[in-house]
């Protein structure tokens, strides 16, 4: 049980403790499933379904008992719709309504602050969030608070970015809940991208992948950025650059994300049109971003080894052999294995 349900249960329990008999109206039908599973100590919980006569028969023993009864009656209707059918119950106890927007705001304010909790309340009001989604929302320091966090099941910016990059699984929900603007803001703020909220999730993913891959590639270079990339938009400040590098490293090394990384790295590598003439051995010796750059590095290392085998070159070849294609090495070093363990090639 999350924070919202815990808060809701405590409010209801307190009302029953104080009034003994509580009539709970829910005109928005926000709590149908919750009321069905709710349990309170020493309390009978009656739930209206389709007959006030049946409901009255169920609760009559508790109303006529000589001993004080603990009774909660849930009615998923507006009070006006009952046509005074429960007037005796109302007179014997108290009436309670719990709008989900107000409940969520009060429940989450201590964990995320009033501004964020109020913003979530507005999403509840327009129908973007229900009780289950609110209750599953991760809250705490250093996380994102909003509809996107609910949809992707995480409040951590890196986790959200990875899940979004992995594929189209969440696209329909993002669109349905009008969360593209929030997602764009989150990724732009965290990774220095320049995504447009009006774009579809698919378009945003394509642009975001290009941004983080290009930023990580340039960050891996041991020298000036190639002229080919001079017009490419990259993360500008140290924090967003580091966020992109961390994101791409995890994306590349996660076995479950291998296919999505390979697909996007190949596409972005083609789009950037890197010229082999601009890629020197020293410049790209630490880069692992793109398959075509790996190929260029292999060619440069092979050429250099055939000219002169140095300890540095052999060390580099051995370190990177898991990402080089099959090629005979110089002076009896055997063969480099085919394939890329990280999925870039």
N, C-alpha and C positions, 0 to 999 in steps of 0.2 A: 504493500500500500504506500503510495506516494504522499507528498506534502498536502495536496489538495484534498484527497480523501480522508487523510488523518484529521485535517482541520474540520472538514465537514462532519465527520463522526463525532468529534469533540463538541461541536456546536449543538448537534442534535441530542447527544447524551446529556449535556448540561440542561437543555430545555426540559427533557424528561425528568431529570433529577429535581428540577425546581417546580415543575407544574404537574408532574405525574402523567397527565393526559395531554397529548400533543396532536393536533390536526395539521398535517403538512400538505400544503397545496403546491403543485409544481405545474403551472400552466404551460411552461415551455417544454415540458417532458425531458428535462435535462438529466434526470436521475433515475429513469426506469430500471436500468440494469443494476445500478448501485443499490436502489431500494430493495430490489429482489434478493440481493446477497447480504444486505446489512443485518448484523446481529448486535443486540445490546443486552447486557446482563439483566436478568430478571425482568425482561420487558417483552410484552407481546406486540409484534409488529403486524398490522393488518394492511393489506394493499387492495385498493379499489381496482377492479378489472372492468366489468361491464354492468354491474347491478348494485344499486344502492341498497336494495332489499337484502341481498346476500351479505353485503358489508355490515349492515345494521344487525343482522342475526349473529354475525361473528363477534361483534364488539359488545353486544348487549350484556353478556355476563360480567364484563369488566366495568361497565357503567353502573350496574345494579349491585355490585359487590359491596358488602359492609366494610371490607378492608380496602385501603387505598390501592389502586391498581396502577401499574406502570404500563402505559399503552401509547403506542405510536401508530397513527393512521396515515398512510401515504395515499394521496389522491392526485393523479397526474392531470388535473383540470384546473381551470380558473374557478375561484369560489362562486362566481355568479352562475356558472354552469351547473351547480349542484341544486339550485332552486330550493335552498333551505333544507335539503334532505338530511343534513348533518347538524342541524341547529342545536340539538341536545348535546352532541359531542362538543361543539364549539362552546356552549355554556359551561360544560363541565371542566374544560381545560383551557388550552390556549391555541391560537392559530399561528402557523409559521409558514413563511415563504422564503426561499433561499435562491435568489437569482444567481445563476452560475457566474456571471460577470463579476458580481460583488464578492462572491465566495472566493473565486480564483485570485482576485486582487488582494484581498485580505490574507489569504493563505500564503501567497508567494512574496508579498512585500518584504517580510523579514529576511528572505533568502536572496532576493535580486534587486531590492530597492523599489520605491514607489513608482518611479517613472517606467521602468521595465514591466512591472506588474500591471500597471494601468494600461500600457500598450498591449499587453496580452489580453486584458479584459476587453479591449476594443475589438480584437480579433474574435473573441468569443461572441460578442454582440452581432457581428456580421456573419457568423456561422462558420468561420474558418477553423475553430478549435472546439472540441467537445471535452467532456470530463475525462475520458480515458487518455486522450492526447495530453491534456494538461497534467494529469497525474503521472504520466511517463516522462515528463520533461525533466531533464537533468538540470539542477540549479546549484549554484555555488560560485566561488571566486574563479575568475579567469575564463568564464565560458560565455557563449553566446546565448542570449535569451530572446526567443522569438519563434515564429512559425517554422522557419527553416530547421531549427534545432529539433522541433517536434517531428517534422517529416522525415528527417534523416537519422533520427534516433541518437543524436549526440549534440552536445553544446560546445564541443571543442572545434576551433576553426580548422585545424589540420585534418581532423577526422571528417568534418563536413566536406572539405575540399577533395579528399581522397575518395569518399563515397560518391561525390558528384562526378569526378573524373572517371570513375570505374565504368560508367555506362548509363543507360537510360532508365534504370529501375525506378527512380524517384521523379522523373520528368512529369508524369501525369498528375501526381499529387502537387508538385510545385506549381503547375499551371492552374489546377483546379482551385487551389487555395490562394491564388494571386500572390505568390511568394517570390516571383522573379526579381522584383525590385529589391526586396530584402536580401536575397541571395547575392545579387550584384553588389550591393553595398558592403556586405560581409566580405566577399572575396576581394573587392577593390581596396577596402581598408586594411585587410590582413596581408595581402600579397602585392599591393601596388599596381594592380591591373586597372584597366579602363573599360570595363564591361558596360554595355548599354542595357538598362532595365527593360526596354521595349523588345529586346531580342528573345527568341524562344530559348528554352533550356539547352537544346541541342546546339544552337548557334553560340550561346554563352560558353558551353563546354569546349567547343572547338577553339574559340578565342582565348579562353583561359589556359588551355593546354599549350597553345602556342606561346603565351606569355611566360608561363612558369618554366617551360622547357628552354626557351631562348635565354631567359634570365639565368638559369642554372648553367647552361652551356657557356655563356660569356664569363660567368663567375669562375668556371673551371680553367679558363685559359691562362697560360703563363706569358702574358704579353698583351699588346694592344688589340682591341676588338677589330676583326676584319672589316674592311670597307663595305663589304656586302651587307653587313648587319647594322650599318650606321643609322639607317632609317627605321629599324625595328624598335618598337616600344618595349622598354624593360623596366623592372622595378628600380626605383631611383634611390631610396634611402637604405641604410644598412639593415634596418629591422626587416623591411619587406623583402630585400634581397636574400637575407638569411632564411626567412620563412619559405621562399621559393626553393632554395637549395635543399632545405630539410624535407620539404614536401616531395620534390622530385626524387631524392635519394630513397625515401621510403616507398614511393610509387614503383621505382625501378627494382627494388629489392624484395618486394612482397610477392610471394609466389601466386597468391590468389588474384593479384592485379597485373600479372605478367602480360596477359594478352592485351589488355587495354593500353598498357604502357607501350608495347611494341607497335601497336597500330597507330597510336598518336605520335610516337617518336618518328616513325617512318614518314607519316604525312607532313609533320612540321619540318623534318629534315629536308624534304623535297621542296616545301614552300620557301625555305630560307635560301635555297640556291647557293650553298656555300661553294666557293671556288677552290679546287685543290691547290692552286697556286698560292692561295692565301694561308694555307695550313702547313706550317712548319712543324718539325718534330718537337722542338722545345715548346711551341705554342700549345699543342694539343695532347701532350704526353699524359696529362692527368684527366682528360675529358672522357666521359663515358656516356654522354647523352644520346648521340645519334649513331646509327649503324654505319652510315656513309663516312663519318669521321673516324670510326673504328677501322674501317677499311683503309682510309687514307693513312692512319697511323701504322697499320700493318705494313703497307707498302713502303712507308718511310723507314720503319725499323728494318725490314728485310733488305732494302737497298743499302742502308747504313751498315748492317751486319756483313753483307757481301763485300763491302769496301774495307771495313775494319771492325773486327769484333772487340768491343770494349766491355768492361765489367758493367758499366752503366746500361749499355744497350741490352746485354744478356739479362740483367736484372729486370729491366722494363719488360722484355719479352716474356719472362717467366711470370711476372706479376699479372700481365694482361692476357695470358694465353687462353683463359677461359672465355674471352670475348673476341678472339681472333679466329678467322676462318682457317681451314686446313692448309698448312703451308710448310714445306721443309725448312728447317732452320740451318744456319751455317755451322760448320765444324762439329757435326755430330750431336747437335742438341736435340735430334729427333724431330717429331712432328707436333705442331700445335693442334689441339683438338678443334673439331668443327663446332660451331654454335656459340651462343651467348647465354651464359647462366642467368643474366639479368633480363633477357628477353628483348634487348634492343635490336639484335640482328636475327 
